[in-house]
Amino acid sequence: SRPKAFLTRCKINILQFVLVKPFCTFLAWVLTLCDRYHEGSIDFRQGYVYVALLDNFSVSLSLYYLVLFYMATNNALAPHKPLAKLLCV
């Protein structure tokens, strides 16, 4: 059904951050050991730009679906005041 598919899509896209963030951290660590990662260096021959892009894309996607989930469940969750909890994320 459509509501179940929507919730599954929200769950997957919100929780993908939980996997991507540690992966980016591990990748940055490995690239640092190989001297291919210099934080803040905008050099496309180094890994920082690509790790930062992946990390930022993951955060953006997660927050986008978190807002979609909030908008879809706002009325049902109104007695629990979810906006304050959402803003803490």
N, C-alpha and C positions, 0 to 999 in steps of 0.2 A: 504494500500500500504506500501511497505517497508520503503520509506523515512519518511512517517508519523509515522510509528511504531518506527523508530529510534529516531525521534525527541521527541516523547512521552516518550520513555525510558530514553532519556537524561534529559528531563524536570523532570521526577519523581525522578531519581537518583541524580540529582543536588539539587533539592528542598527538598529532604527528610531530609537534614541537618537542614533546617529551623524548622522542627518538633522535630528532635532527640536532638538537642543541648539544647533547653529549657527543654525537658524531662529529660535529663541527669543532668541538673542543679537542677531541682526540686527533682529528685531522690537523688542527693548528699545532698541536704538540709534536706530531710526527714531522710535519713540514719544518718546524723550528729545529728539530734535531738534524734535519737534512739541509739546514740553512736556506730554506726556500720560503720562509714566512717571517716577515718583518712588519709587526703591527703598525698600522697607520701609513704604510708605504703604498702609494698608488702606482704599482708597477705590475703590469699584466704578465710579466714573466715570473712573478712571485705568487704565493698562494693566498696572501691576505685578501686581495680583492675578491677572489672566488669564494673563500670561506665567508667573508662578510656579506656577499650577495646571497649566498645560500641561507645564512642565518637570518638576514633581514627579510627575505622572502618567506621563510618559515614563520617568523613572528607575525608578519603582516597577514598571512593566510589564517593563522590561528586566531588573531584578534578579529579579523573580518567575520569568521564563522562564529566566534563568541558573541559578537554583536547581532548576527542573524538569529542565533539561538535565543538571545535575550528578547529581541523584537517579537519572535514567534511565541514565546512563553510568558511575556510580560503580564498579561491579564491573569493567567492561571497562577502565577507566582506572586501576584501583588500583595497578598497578606504577609508574605515573608520579606518584603522590601528588598528585592534582589539588586536594585541599582547600586546601593552602597557596596554590596559584595562584589558586583561586577567591576566597579571602579577600583577595588583593592587589587584586582588582577592586573 
